[in-house]
Amino acid sequence: MITSKALIDRYSFRLGGEYSEVVYGDKMHVQEIVRKPRNLFYDLLKIHDVYIYFHKLEKEEPFIFRGPQDSQEIEDLIEDLRVKT
């Protein structure tokens, strides 16, 4: 989920309950935004996962949006969030 101030990622586990990870815009140091299809079929349909890589050492793995309807819109929103902070 993207808000005007942060990226929020929620996970649900059967035994462990719910887990949320938040990256705030003022602390967001985006290194790279990459759009990748999962397979050839997704590429033909132009469905891409959006990977957001950060400069922060404590966040080594990327923040991933899996198969959004419009991956370019997600990328534009992240760029706008970066510019505002």
C-alpha positions in Angstrom: 0.0 0.0 0.0 1.2 3.5 -0.8 0.1 6.5 1.3 1.1 10.1 0.9 3.9 9.6 3.5 4.9 5.9 3.5 5.0 2.5 1.9 3.3 -0.2 4.0 3.7 -3.9 3.4 1.5 -6.4 5.4 2.1 -10.1 5.7 -0.3 -12.6 7.3 0.9 -15.8 8.8 -1.3 -18.6 10.0 0.4 -19.1 13.3 2.3 -15.8 13.8 -0.6 -13.4 13.1 -0.1 -10.3 11.1 3.2 -8.4 10.4 3.5 -4.9 9.0 6.6 -3.2 7.5 6.6 0.5 7.0 9.1 2.7 5.1 8.5 6.4 5.6 9.0 8.8 2.8 11.4 11.1 4.7 13.6 8.0 5.4 13.2 6.5 2.0 16.5 6.4 0.1 15.5 4.6 -3.1 18.4 3.3 -5.0 16.5 1.7 -7.9 13.0 0.9 -9.1 12.7 -2.2 -11.3 9.7 -3.7 -13.1 10.0 -7.4 -13.9 7.5 -9.8 -15.3 7.2 -13.2 -13.5 7.2 -15.1 -16.8 6.8 -14.7 -20.6 3.0 -14.8 -20.3 2.9 -12.0 -17.8 5.3 -10.0 -20.0 3.0 -10.4 -23.0 0.1 -9.1 -20.8 2.4 -6.3 -19.5 1.9 -7.4 -15.9 5.1 -6.6 -14.0 6.1 -6.9 -10.4 7.6 -3.7 -9.0 10.8 -4.0 -7.0 12.0 -1.1 -5.0 15.6 -1.3 -3.8 16.8 1.0 -0.9 20.2 2.4 0.1 19.6 1.5 3.7 21.7 -1.3 5.0 19.0 -2.6 7.4 16.7 -3.1 4.4 18.7 -5.2 2.0 15.8 -7.1 0.4 13.6 -5.1 -2.0 10.1 -3.9 -1.3 7.9 -5.7 -3.8 4.5 -5.0 -5.3 3.4 -8.3 -6.9 1.4 -8.0 -10.1 -0.2 -4.6 -9.7 -2.7 -3.6 -12.4 -0.5 -0.6 -13.5 3.1 -1.0 -12.6 4.0 2.3 -14.3 1.6 4.1 -11.9 3.3 2.5 -8.9 6.7 3.6 -10.1 5.4 7.2 -10.7 3.8 7.3 -7.2 7.1 6.3 -5.6 9.0 8.9 -7.6 6.5 11.5 -6.5 6.9 10.4 -2.9 10.6 10.7 -3.2 10.4 14.2 -4.7 8.0 15.5 -1.9 10.4 14.5 0.9 
